Amino acid sequence: DFTRAASTVEVVSYLGRQAWQVTLAPPRRKAAPIVAILDAATGARLAYQRVDGGLLLGFVEVEFGPVVEPGAFVPPS
């Protein structure tokens, strides 16, 4: 729904990690934009906030890793 950037991308810190923050314009049926925060290293979505700073959805703690080796999971045959 919220797919059009309404601001430039800013570099911020979220949960101690470098992140990107961008305001997303609302679709026609929504009244207000939202702010998306993405992890700069992984691109993972960390949070969505209202423009006034209120949290809509977000992690309160995040840890990436360990690295899973290719072939660690094999689909059933």
Salt bridges, closest charged atoms under 4 A:
ASP1 OD2 - ARG29 NH2 1.78
ASP39 OD1 - ARG17 NE 2.50
ASP52 OD1 - ARG50 NE 3.16
